[in-house]
Amino acid sequence: MKMTSSTEMKTGAKKRAEIKEQYKRFIGRKILFILFSLILIFIIAGVAATLGSYPITFTEVYSIIWHGLFQNSETTEEIVVWNLRLPRILMGILAGIGLAIAGTMMQGILRNPLASPFTLGIASGAGFGAALAILLGAGIIAGETGKYLIIGNAFVFSLIPTFVILGLTRYKRATPETMILAGIAMLYIFSAATTLLMYFSESEAVKAAYFWMVGSLGKASWDAIFSVSIVLAGCVPLLMWKSWDVNVMGAGDETAKSLGVNVERSRILILVIASLMSAGIICFTGTIGFIGLVAPHMCRMVIGGDNRFLIPASGFFGAALLLGADTIARTIIAPVILPVGILTAFMGGPLFLYLIMRKRREYW
């Protein structure tokens, strides 16, 4: 009996050691993918800084960046790098991080693979607000003109779908189905209103409104980068803090409640934070709808659904994806610059279909 008991203990210890080793390898793969995405951002950013109608070499770019930290831009090369290319690159990185993380959390709390800032109506609300400012010159923020009227309008109207969804959840239970259906309803309402505005407007104004609605990084500035950075700094840590709750909610509301998670409150809080972050980005970039939907899925296929790792992985990969798409949009038919929203859809749609068909096991 003693020999049998000793053998069982050794077998159990061996199994536990194997499980620990497998867990370490599993975590290592997640960390490796995050590091890979981060390195990819730096590589694409370095290439993007050298490309454009004004050719600048790698060494010149990094020399200009280094000297620009201590003195104002004077030469043409310095102005091109510091005033045109760097703001666009940094905005692409920040927007990609924010939209991808927002999409990750929305998909997690709603347990719906189609959830994103676009499908919940946030992007269409921003589009309507911007169209209102561009086509009619009307806005929520009185006394403001030009780009600030468009930014203010886009931000305010992008939050309306969120508050409508939250209002409906006070009369209905805050279930994922209720929230996603309410978001889709707001998407169609704002899209119809925007189309109506464009139908009765002049062609030049319609062209400007449409260009904003497909999304672009062309109007990136250091002021906009500062504002978006503040939004991300306030929202991303809160979403990381709630990542474990989202993991538990993935097993079902009843299971999450039995483990002490206040499901309704957590779902509403995460939706509000993710919506604020999306609105703070979309009002500067326009409606880039692809990143928040597909970047989380691509990362989930590689590293699984643990939101503690999925949130940073999706953010970095989304930044690399958006930055790469914008680099191609600037150079593919130069000197004409395409809106990045068109490129993300063209590049990401077929790639996403390929990954779905190639993946043999269920990842969602």
Secondary structure, 3 states (H helix, E strand, C coil): CHHHHHHHHHHHHHHHHHHHHHHHHHHHHHHHHHHHHHHHHHHHHHHHHHCCCCCCCHHHHHHHHHHHCCCCCCCHHHHHHHHHHHHHHHHHHHHHHHHHHHHHHHHHHHCCCCCCCCCCCHHHHHHHHHHHHHHHCCCCCCCCCHHHHHHHHHHHHHHHHHHHHHHHHHHCCCCHHHHHHHHHHHHHHHHHHHHHHHHCCCHHHHHHHHHHHCCCCCCCCHHHHHHHHHHHHHHHHHHHHCHHHHHHHCCCHHHHHHCCCCHHHHHHHHHHHHHHHHHHHHHHHCCCCCHHHHHHHHHHHHHCCCHHHHHHHHHHHHHHHHHHHHHHHHHCECCECCCHHHHHHHHHHHHHHHHHHHCCCCCC
